[in-house]
Amino acid sequence: MRPQFDNDGNPDLRVVVAEYRDAVRKRMRWIGPGLFALVVLIILLTGVYSVDPGEVAVVRTFGKETAQVQPGLHFIFPIAQQKDIVDLAKVRRAEIGFRNTEAGPKRVDSEALMLTGDENIIEAQMIVQYQVEDPSKYLFALKDPETYSSSAMNSVLSEMAPLGPRMVLGLLGFLLRARV
């Protein structure tokens, strides 16, 4: 065994480094597996998710849709997969010509006021309610489906306005009965 101190009374550097190296090796036997277990635990905890009744999860692997998952408890590999949950039971609505606020309905003149074919100004307001049927199309076909549906219905209402109030009401009644 080497002496721990040299002739001057200072610690022998080789002995100190060797002792430190031995201590690190002993700890590494536990640190490696412990670190591995921690990583596996984090992956397991972040990959578990649940889908509620009335919802569907669209699973994407490396950005490409790979599955549509029904309600229940599921797992994804978080590094390679992502999920988007869409509520199919929710009734969404688009308000045309007004917006509901906490203070009550507020008219949006740019949508509500329209010029008819006989050069009268009419005010038209409408609520469109819809449900998502295909979650893939809802998520990936349009960048912002909520804004698109509102804009599309505003466009339909604007095109019907020149026909006159009676024609507009008749066409809207037909559309409501047809559930388009």
C-alpha positions, 0 to 999 in steps of 0.5 A: 500500500502506498503512503497517503502523504509524500515526504513534505507532508502533502497528500499524494495526488495519485492516491487521492485520484485513485480513491476518488476514481474507486468511489465514482465507479462504485456509485456508477453501478447504481447511477446508470440503472437508476438513470435508465429507470427514471427515463423509462418512468418519464416516458411511461408517464408522459405517454399515457392519456385518456379519451373521454366518451364522445371524443376521438383521438387522432394519433400521428406518428412522425406527423402522419396520421396513423390511427383514430382512437376511441374512448378509453385509456391509451398510450403513445410513445411521446418522442415519435407520436402526437395526439389530437383529441376532438370532441365529436359530441360538442355542438359548435356554433358560428355567429353571423352578424353579432357576437355574444359577450358578457354584456349581451349580444353585440352587433357586428355591422360589417356582417349584419348590414347588407344591401338588397337588390331593391337597394334597401339595407337589411340587418341579418343575423344568424347562428349556425350550429354544427357537429364534427363528423370526421376528426381527420378532416376537421384537424387537417383539411383546414388551418382554422375550421372555426373561422372558415365555417363562419366565413362560409356562412357569412358569404352565403348570407351575403349572396342571398341578401340581394334577393330581398328579405322574403326570399332570404327568409324563404331560403333560410327556412328551407336550409334549416329544414334540410339541415345543411 
